[in-house]
Amino acid sequence: MRIVAYFLALACVAGVVQAQLPAPTVRTQTNVVLVPALVRNAKGEPVFTLKAGDFMVTDDGIKQTLKVDEETGSEPLALVIAVETGGAGRNKLQSYRNLGTLLGAVVGGVPHVVAVVAFDGAPTVMLGFTPDLDAAAEMLNRLDPGDKDAAVLDGLKFSIDLLRKAPAGYRRVVLLISETVDRDSEQKMDDVLRALSDTNTSIYSLAFSSGKSAAANYAYHELPVAKTPNGPELGDNVHQGPRHGCMGKDTDPEATQNKADQAFDCLGLLAPPLALAKMAAIRMADGLKQNVPETVADLTGGEYFKFEKSKDVVRDLLEMSHHLPNRYVVSFQPTAPHAGFHAVELKLKDHPGLRVTARSGYWVDDEAVKVAVKK
């Protein structure tokens, strides 16, 4: 880690710094961070016999004191099924027929409400929240093809906002069925992340390949790439900063001018925990330009499945039905809160034969940090 920090510091002196990431705007309602986690054995079977002492969690590389909620299996569930009916999704609608029995397996035996959202260039509520799974399955059977657009982030943000209307105390989940790359959404990445944090929503994704997609166009508008008169230049030099170093005055006109944020960017080059967070944020941004469903599932502690045919959907929903009710919820209060991206890593102690899948990061804004510091 010292070697990495050393070379990053040299890069700062040379004037080559990492990208100005989207402004940290996600709010958390309290300074308690929830980390949904799935633990599986070598056979892929869920393991639900662990205690708090079996886990270790770090925030930006700093070890945290954690708690584990051991009663998550009986939580009521609010589920939004968000289906892409536009773009390449027009050719996938047949894959979602006759899923009533599988929806019952996914929801399980807990109290529940389910809604269905369809999106192409714009999202629409096809079925409001209902406990009737047959009604939800019937709606999936009757979805019509949409337009040529696939605004995945718009559909996702709309679905998360819909979950705000779910009953209090219900676990919030979006089942996102879409292609991998967003196409010209009006919502931006930080809008979606704000909504995810505000509602504590987990994303489970079923995705199919976008083929020749608009990834370059999305990256140009949304991500920190080098912009030239000929368009975005993707590659090793996309994460560039001001020529005169990380505290230089020639910053990106579109980036923040806040010196505190700029200083954090510089410290990220020098201090290993902050460097970890900055590099994780860059990896997340790079992931979004290639695969939106996979990235949001990873960030929220959900799961990502890739499918091509109807039988794949059946297989994936069955696997999801085994995993969704068997989650641990690890929580902690950050010991070093700061605005921006936090890289989270959850590990198991002394269980080499087990594998854990968990939330990998979260955002906070200045307001949340001030509240945490006062406490």
C-alpha positions as CSV (number, residue, x, y, z in Angstrom):
1,M,0.0,0.0,0.0
2,R,2.9,2.4,0.8
3,I,4.3,1.7,-2.7
4,V,0.9,2.5,-4.3
5,A,0.6,5.7,-2.2
6,Y,4.2,6.7,-3.2
7,F,3.5,6.5,-6.9
8,L,0.2,8.2,-6.6
9,A,2.0,11.1,-4.8
10,L,4.5,11.3,-7.7
11,A,1.6,11.4,-10.1
12,C,0.1,14.3,-8.2
13,V,3.5,16.2,-8.4
14,A,3.6,15.6,-12.1
15,G,0.1,17.0,-12.5
16,V,-1.6,13.8,-13.4
17,V,-4.5,13.2,-11.1
18,Q,-7.6,11.1,-11.0
19,A,-10.9,12.2,-12.3
20,Q,-13.3,14.7,-10.7
21,L,-16.1,12.4,-9.8
22,P,-19.8,13.4,-9.6
23,A,-20.5,15.7,-6.6
24,P,-21.2,13.6,-3.5
25,T,-24.9,14.2,-3.1
26,V,-26.3,11.1,-1.5
27,R,-27.9,11.6,1.9
28,T,-28.1,9.1,4.7
29,Q,-30.9,9.5,7.2
30,T,-28.6,8.5,10.1
31,N,-24.9,7.8,10.5
32,V,-25.7,4.0,10.7
33,V,-24.6,2.1,7.5
34,L,-26.4,-1.1,6.6
35,V,-24.5,-3.8,4.8
36,P,-26.7,-6.6,3.5
37,A,-24.6,-9.8,3.1
38,L,-25.1,-13.3,1.7
39,V,-22.8,-16.1,2.9
40,R,-22.5,-19.3,0.8
41,N,-20.5,-22.5,1.2
42,A,-18.4,-24.2,-1.5
43,K,-21.6,-25.8,-3.0
44,G,-23.2,-22.4,-3.3
45,E,-25.7,-23.1,-0.5
46,P,-26.6,-20.2,1.9
47,V,-25.2,-20.3,5.3
48,F,-27.2,-18.6,8.1
49,T,-25.5,-19.8,11.3
50,L,-22.9,-17.1,11.8
51,K,-22.7,-14.5,14.5
52,A,-21.3,-10.9,14.7
53,G,-17.9,-12.2,15.8
54,D,-17.6,-14.1,12.5
55,F,-17.5,-10.9,10.5
56,M,-15.1,-8.0,10.0
57,V,-16.0,-4.8,8.1
58,T,-13.8,-1.9,7.0
59,D,-14.8,1.6,5.8
60,D,-12.1,3.1,3.6
61,G,-9.7,0.5,5.0
62,I,-10.5,1.4,8.6
63,K,-11.9,-1.4,10.8
64,Q,-15.4,-0.7,12.3
65,T,-17.3,-2.0,15.2
66,L,-20.3,-3.9,13.8
67,K,-23.6,-5.5,14.7
68,V,-25.6,-8.2,13.0
69,D,-29.4,-8.4,12.8
70,E,-30.2,-12.1,13.1
71,E,-34.0,-11.8,12.5
72,T,-34.0,-10.6,8.8
73,G,-35.7,-13.7,7.5
74,S,-39.1,-12.7,8.7
75,E,-39.1,-9.1,7.5
76,P,-42.0,-8.0,5.4
77,L,-41.0,-7.2,1.8
78,A,-41.9,-4.4,-0.6
79,L,-40.8,-5.5,-4.2
80,V,-40.9,-3.4,-7.4
81,I,-40.4,-5.4,-10.6
82,A,-38.9,-3.0,-13.1
83,V,-38.9,-4.4,-16.6
84,E,-37.4,-2.9,-19.7
85,T,-40.0,-3.0,-22.5
86,G,-38.1,-0.7,-24.9
87,G,-34.8,-1.0,-26.7
88,A,-33.5,-4.6,-26.8
89,G,-36.1,-5.4,-24.1
90,R,-38.8,-5.5,-26.8
91,N,-37.4,-8.9,-27.9
92,K,-37.3,-10.3,-24.4
93,L,-40.9,-9.9,-23.2
94,Q,-41.7,-13.6,-23.9
95,S,-39.1,-14.5,-21.3
96,Y,-41.3,-13.1,-18.5
97,R,-44.4,-15.1,-19.2
98,N,-45.9,-17.5,-16.6
99,L,-43.7,-16.5,-13.7
100,G,-46.4,-16.5,-11.0
101,T,-45.1,-19.5,-9.1
102,L,-41.6,-18.2,-9.2
103,L,-42.6,-14.8,-7.8
104,G,-44.2,-16.6,-4.9
105,A,-40.9,-18.4,-4.3
106,V,-38.9,-15.2,-4.4
107,V,-41.2,-13.4,-2.0
108,G,-41.5,-16.4,0.3
109,G,-43.9,-16.6,3.2
110,V,-43.5,-13.1,4.6
111,P,-46.1,-10.3,4.4
112,H,-45.5,-8.5,1.1
113,V,-46.6,-6.0,-1.5
114,V,-45.5,-6.0,-5.1
115,A,-45.6,-3.4,-7.9
116,V,-44.7,-3.6,-11.6
117,V,-43.0,-0.8,-13.5
118,A,-42.3,-0.9,-17.3
119,F,-39.8,1.5,-18.9
120,D,-38.6,2.3,-22.4
121,G,-37.7,6.0,-22.9
122,A,-39.9,6.7,-19.8
123,P,-41.1,4.7,-16.8
124,T,-44.8,3.8,-16.1
125,V,-46.5,2.1,-13.2
126,M,-48.3,-0.8,-14.7
127,L,-49.5,-2.2,-11.3
128,G,-49.5,-0.4,-8.0
129,F,-48.5,-2.1,-4.8
130,T,-50.6,-5.2,-4.1
131,P,-50.2,-8.4,-2.1
132,D,-51.7,-10.3,-5.0
133,L,-48.8,-12.1,-6.8
134,D,-51.1,-13.5,-9.4
135,A,-52.0,-10.0,-10.5
136,A,-48.3,-9.2,-10.7
137,A,-47.7,-12.3,-12.8
138,E,-50.6,-11.5,-15.1
139,M,-49.3,-8.0,-15.7
140,L,-45.9,-9.4,-16.7
141,N,-47.8,-11.6,-19.2
142,R,-49.5,-8.6,-20.7
143,L,-46.5,-6.2,-21.1
144,D,-46.4,-4.6,-24.6
145,P,-43.3,-3.6,-26.5
146,G,-42.2,0.0,-26.0
147,D,-40.1,2.4,-28.0
148,K,-36.5,2.1,-29.1
149,D,-35.1,3.7,-25.9
150,A,-33.8,1.9,-22.8
151,A,-33.5,4.5,-20.0
152,V,-32.4,2.1,-17.3
153,L,-31.3,4.7,-14.8
154,D,-34.7,6.5,-15.2
155,G,-36.6,3.3,-14.7
156,L,-34.4,2.4,-11.7
157,K,-34.8,5.9,-10.0
158,F,-38.6,5.8,-10.7
159,S,-38.9,2.4,-9.0
160,I,-36.8,3.4,-6.0
161,D,-39.0,6.5,-5.5
162,L,-42.1,4.3,-5.8
163,L,-40.8,2.3,-2.8
164,R,-41.1,5.4,-0.7
165,K,-44.8,4.7,-0.7
166,A,-44.3,1.2,0.7
167,P,-45.4,0.4,4.2
168,A,-43.0,1.5,7.0
169,G,-40.8,-1.3,8.2
170,Y,-40.8,-3.2,5.0
171,R,-37.6,-4.3,3.4
172,R,-37.2,-2.5,0.0
173,V,-36.1,-4.4,-3.1
174,V,-36.1,-3.7,-6.8
175,L,-35.9,-6.6,-9.2
176,L,-34.4,-4.9,-12.3
177,I,-34.8,-6.7,-15.6
178,S,-33.0,-4.8,-18.3
179,E,-30.1,-4.7,-20.8
180,T,-26.7,-3.9,-19.4
181,V,-26.1,-0.3,-20.7
182,D,-28.2,2.7,-20.0
183,R,-29.4,4.7,-23.1
184,D,-29.9,8.5,-22.6
185,S,-31.6,8.6,-19.2
186,E,-32.4,12.0,-17.8
187,Q,-31.5,10.8,-14.3
188,K,-27.8,10.9,-13.4
189,M,-25.8,8.5,-11.4
190,D,-25.8,10.6,-8.2
191,D,-29.6,11.0,-8.4
192,V,-30.0,7.2,-8.3
193,L,-27.4,6.8,-5.5
194,R,-29.2,9.5,-3.4
195,A,-32.4,7.5,-3.8
196,L,-30.8,4.2,-2.9
197,S,-29.3,5.7,0.3
198,D,-32.5,7.5,1.3
199,T,-34.7,4.3,1.0
200,N,-32.0,1.7,1.8
201,T,-33.0,-0.3,-1.3
202,S,-31.3,-3.5,-2.5
203,I,-31.1,-4.2,-6.2
204,Y,-31.4,-7.6,-7.7
205,S,-30.7,-7.6,-11.4
206,L,-31.6,-9.9,-14.3
207,A,-29.7,-8.5,-17.3
208,F,-29.2,-9.4,-21.0
209,S,-26.4,-8.1,-23.2
210,S,-26.9,-4.7,-24.9
211,G,-24.8,-5.8,-27.9
212,K,-23.4,-2.8,-29.7
213,S,-24.5,-0.2,-27.2
214,A,-24.3,3.5,-26.5
215,A,-21.6,3.0,-23.9
216,A,-19.2,5.6,-25.3
217,N,-22.1,8.2,-25.4
218,Y,-23.1,7.4,-21.9
219,A,-19.5,7.7,-20.6
220,Y,-19.1,11.0,-22.4
221,H,-22.1,12.6,-20.7
222,E,-21.9,10.9,-17.3
223,L,-18.4,9.7,-16.4
224,P,-15.0,11.4,-16.0
225,V,-13.5,10.8,-19.4
226,A,-11.1,13.0,-21.4
227,K,-13.4,15.1,-23.7
228,T,-12.0,16.2,-27.0
229,P,-13.4,17.9,-30.1
230,N,-13.7,14.5,-31.6
231,G,-15.6,13.0,-28.7
232,P,-14.6,11.0,-25.6
233,E,-11.2,9.3,-25.5
234,L,-11.5,6.1,-23.5
235,G,-8.4,4.4,-22.2
236,D,-5.6,4.7,-19.7
237,N,-5.8,8.5,-19.6
238,V,-9.5,9.0,-18.9
239,H,-9.0,9.9,-15.3
240,Q,-7.1,13.2,-15.8
241,G,-7.0,16.3,-13.7
242,P,-5.5,19.8,-13.8
243,R,-2.1,20.1,-15.4
244,H,-0.5,21.8,-12.4
245,G,-1.4,19.2,-9.8
246,C,-4.2,18.3,-7.6
247,M,-4.4,21.7,-5.9
248,G,-3.9,23.6,-9.1
249,K,-6.2,26.4,-10.2
250,D,-6.8,25.1,-13.7
251,T,-9.5,22.7,-12.5
252,D,-12.3,21.4,-14.7
253,P,-14.9,24.2,-15.1
254,E,-17.6,21.6,-14.6
255,A,-16.0,20.2,-11.4
256,T,-16.4,21.5,-7.9
257,Q,-14.5,24.6,-6.8
258,N,-14.8,23.7,-3.1
259,K,-11.2,23.7,-1.7
260,A,-12.2,21.1,1.0
261,D,-13.3,18.7,-1.7
262,Q,-10.2,19.5,-3.7
263,A,-8.0,18.8,-0.7
264,F,-9.8,15.5,-0.2
265,D,-8.9,14.6,-3.8
266,C,-5.3,15.3,-3.1
267,L,-5.2,13.4,0.2
268,G,-6.7,10.5,-1.7
269,L,-3.3,10.3,-3.5
270,L,-1.3,10.3,-0.3
271,A,-3.2,8.5,2.4
272,P,-3.9,4.8,1.8
273,P,-7.5,4.6,3.1
274,L,-8.6,7.6,1.1
275,A,-6.7,6.4,-1.9
276,L,-8.7,3.1,-1.6
277,A,-11.9,5.0,-1.6
278,K,-11.0,7.1,-4.6
279,M,-9.9,4.1,-6.6
280,A,-13.0,2.2,-5.7
281,A,-15.1,5.1,-6.9
282,I,-13.3,5.2,-10.2
283,R,-13.8,1.4,-10.6
284,M,-17.5,1.9,-9.9
285,A,-17.8,4.7,-12.4
286,D,-16.0,2.6,-15.0
287,G,-18.4,-0.3,-14.2
288,L,-21.5,1.8,-14.8
289,K,-20.4,2.7,-18.4
290,Q,-20.3,-1.0,-19.1
291,N,-23.0,-2.6,-17.0
292,V,-25.5,-0.6,-14.9
293,P,-27.4,-3.5,-13.4
294,E,-24.3,-5.3,-12.2
295,T,-22.8,-2.2,-10.7
296,V,-25.9,-1.1,-8.7
297,A,-26.4,-4.7,-7.5
298,D,-22.9,-4.8,-6.2
299,L,-23.1,-1.5,-4.5
300,T,-26.3,-2.3,-2.7
301,G,-25.5,-5.9,-1.6
302,G,-28.0,-7.4,-4.1
303,E,-27.2,-9.9,-6.8
304,Y,-26.6,-9.9,-10.5
305,F,-27.7,-12.6,-13.0
306,K,-27.1,-12.6,-16.7
307,F,-29.7,-14.3,-18.9
308,E,-30.4,-15.0,-22.6
309,K,-33.5,-17.2,-22.7
310,S,-36.7,-18.0,-20.7
311,K,-35.1,-21.0,-19.0
312,D,-32.3,-18.7,-17.7
313,V,-34.9,-16.5,-16.1
314,V,-36.5,-19.4,-14.3
315,R,-33.1,-20.7,-13.1
316,D,-32.0,-17.2,-11.8
317,L,-35.3,-16.5,-10.0
318,L,-35.1,-19.9,-8.3
319,E,-31.6,-19.2,-7.1
320,M,-32.7,-15.7,-6.0
321,S,-35.5,-17.3,-4.0
322,H,-33.0,-19.3,-2.0
323,H,-30.8,-16.3,-1.3
324,L,-33.1,-13.3,-0.7
325,P,-34.5,-14.4,2.6
326,N,-31.2,-15.7,3.9
327,R,-29.3,-12.4,4.2
328,Y,-27.4,-11.1,7.1
329,V,-27.7,-7.3,7.8
330,V,-24.5,-6.0,9.2
331,S,-24.5,-2.4,10.5
332,F,-21.9,0.0,11.8
333,Q,-21.4,3.7,12.6
334,P,-18.4,5.1,10.6
335,T,-15.5,6.1,12.9
336,A,-14.2,8.6,10.3
337,P,-17.1,10.0,8.3
338,H,-16.4,12.2,5.3
339,A,-18.3,13.5,2.3
340,G,-18.0,11.5,-0.8
341,F,-17.5,7.8,-1.6
342,H,-16.8,5.2,1.1
343,A,-15.4,1.8,0.1
344,V,-16.9,-0.9,2.3
345,E,-15.4,-4.4,2.6
346,L,-17.0,-7.2,4.6
347,K,-14.9,-10.3,5.3
348,L,-15.3,-13.5,7.3
349,K,-13.0,-14.5,10.1
350,D,-11.6,-18.0,10.2
351,H,-14.0,-19.4,7.6
352,P,-11.9,-20.1,4.5
353,G,-14.5,-22.4,3.0
354,L,-17.2,-19.8,2.9
355,R,-17.8,-16.9,0.5
356,V,-19.5,-13.6,1.3
357,T,-21.3,-11.2,-1.1
358,A,-22.0,-7.8,0.4
359,R,-22.5,-4.1,-0.3
360,S,-19.3,-2.6,-1.6
361,G,-19.8,1.1,-1.1
362,Y,-22.0,4.1,-0.3
363,W,-22.1,7.9,-0.6
364,V,-22.7,10.6,1.9
365,D,-22.9,14.4,1.6
366,D,-21.7,17.3,3.7
367,E,-25.0,17.6,5.6
368,A,-24.8,13.9,6.8
369,V,-21.2,14.4,7.8
370,K,-22.0,17.4,9.9
371,V,-24.8,15.5,11.7
372,A,-22.4,12.6,12.4
373,V,-19.7,14.8,13.7
374,K,-22.1,16.6,16.1
375,K,-23.1,13.3,17.5
